[in-house]
Amino acid sequence: MFTKITKVFGVLATVAILSLSLMAFTLPDSSVSTLDLQGGPGGRGGNGQGAGSSALGTPLSNTEKDALNQAILEEYGALNLYQSAIAQLGNVYPFSMIVKAEQQHINALTRQLTKYGMPVPANPGLTSSPTFGTLQQACQAGVAAEIADAALYDQLKPVVTHTDILQVFNNLQSASLNSHLPAFQTCQ
């Protein structure tokens, strides 16, 4: 009975993680969707003069540029941590699902950086390789990472005025708090 409940919970949590991750990439308005369909600023159908500006023509401030860079570096850190857990413990749940979601988060931020004509920073890798003796230890690290991720978005959102970037930040924070964090908390 316990095994069936565990399996059902695992399937439901996986569906929730994937659903929230996919929602993180829904763009907020048609002007942004039109921009993306045109290949971004200067892309197919563009006039080449839009690099560095939003659909409304407002360029990013240096603070907003820094916020995008901080966000992608945070997501790289989570991805690297979860890949390390998989390398040590095998392709175990919830890491097997959340690592895919983290790559989607990076992809969403990469699209924003590209749209605004910014370079995409390289993944710096882990500064130190954590060692996990048990799944529970790895899950505790996942809890800490998701709490830090959500806290960072609380710091970044107030300095961002572009609604498309705010939407991505809100969606990524929601995925961390409402999907990834509960999955790591329940695997402890």
N, C-alpha and C positions, 0 to 999 in steps of 0.2 A: 504494500500500500504506500509506504513512504517513498519507494523508488518511483512509483507512478506519479505521485505528487511532485517530486523533484523534477521529473522529466517534463511534466506539464508546465511547471513554473519556468523551467529553462526555455521551453518553446515560446511561452508568452513573453518572457523577458527579451528573447531574441527578436521577436516580432516588434516589440516596443522600441528596442534600440534601433533597428533598421528603419522603422517608421519615423522616429524623431530625427534620425540622421538625414533621411530624404527630405523632410520638411525644412531642415536647415538650409537647403539650397534652393528653396522656392523664392523667386525674386519678388519684391514687394509691389511693383507697379509696372504698367505697360511700357512706360518710357524706358525703363531699364531693360525690359525684355526686348524691346525694339533695338536698343543699343547692342545687346548681346547677339541678336540675330544678324546684325550688320557686321559682326566680327569684332565688336568693341571699337573704341576710338581709332579712327584711321583705318579700320578694317574694311572688309567688303561692303561697299555701299557708302562708306564714310568719305569725308573730304580730306582726311589726313590731318586736320587741324584740331581734332578733339583730344589728342593725347594729353592726359593730365587733368581733364575736366570731367565733370559728371554730366548726366543727361541734361541737367539744368545749366551747364556751362560754368559751374563753379569749381575752380581747382581745389585740390586738397591742401589743407594747411600742413605745415611741418609737423604739427602735433598729431594730425590725423595720419600722416604717413608713418610716424613713429608708432602710432597705435596699431596700424596694420602689421608692421614688422614685429612688434611685441606679440601680437596675437598668433602669427604663424610660427614664431619661435616657441611659444608655449605649446602649440599643437604638435610641433615636431618633437618636443620633449616628451609629451604623453605617448606619442607613437613609438618613440625609441624605447621608453620604459616598458611598454606593453609588448613590444617585439622581444625585448630582453627576457621578459617573463616567459614568453612562448618558447624562446630558445632554451631556457633552463627546464621548463616544466612540461613542454610539449604543447600541442595545439589544444589547450584546455579552455573551457568556458569559464568566465565571460571574456577572457582575453581574445579568443579566436574571433569573436564578433566585434568587440569594441575596437580592435586594431583596424578593422575595415572601416568603421565609422570615423576613426581619427584620420585615416587617409582621405575620406570624403571631406572632412573639415579642412584639411590642408588644401584640397582641391578648390573648395569654395573661397578660401582666402587668396589662393593663387589667382583665381578669376578676378577678384577685386583688385589685386595688385596690378595685374596685366591691364585691366580696364583703365586704370588711372596712369598707365605708362611707367609703372615702378618696376624695378628689378625684383625678381623673386629670390630671396636669400636661400642659400644652400642649407640643407639640413646639417647642423653642426655635430650631430651624434650625441651620445651621452658623454658627459665630462668624467664620470666614473661609472663603472659597471656594477650595479647592485647585485647582490647574491640572495636568491630566494630559496630557503630550505623547504618551504611548504607553499601550497596554494594560498593558504590563509595569509602568510606573510606578503605574498605578491598582491593579494587583494587589499591588504592594508595600505600598501604603497599606491595602489589604484585609487583608493578612497582619498588619500592625501593629495594625489595629483588632480583629481576632479574637483576637489574643494579649492585648490590653488587656481585651477583653470577658471572656475566660476568667479572667484574673487578678482582675478585679473580683469575679466570683462566688466565687473562693477567699476573698476578704476578707469577703463578705457572708454566706456560708453559716454560719460559726460563730456569728453573732449571731441566727440565726433558729431558733425552736423549733417553729413550726407546720409540720407535715409536708407540707401541701399546697403551701405556699410553697417549702419545700426541694425538693420534687419538681419544681416548675416551674424553679427555679434550676438544679438538676442537669441537667434536660433541655435547657435553653437553653445551658448550658456545654458539654454533650456535643455539641450541634449545632455550636457554634463550633469546638470542637477536632477533631471527627471528620468534619465535613462541609465547613463553610465554609473553615476554614484550609487543608485539603489542596487544595481547589478553587483557592484563590488562589495557593498555592505552586506548583501545576502550570501555572498560566497565565503564570508569569514566564518 
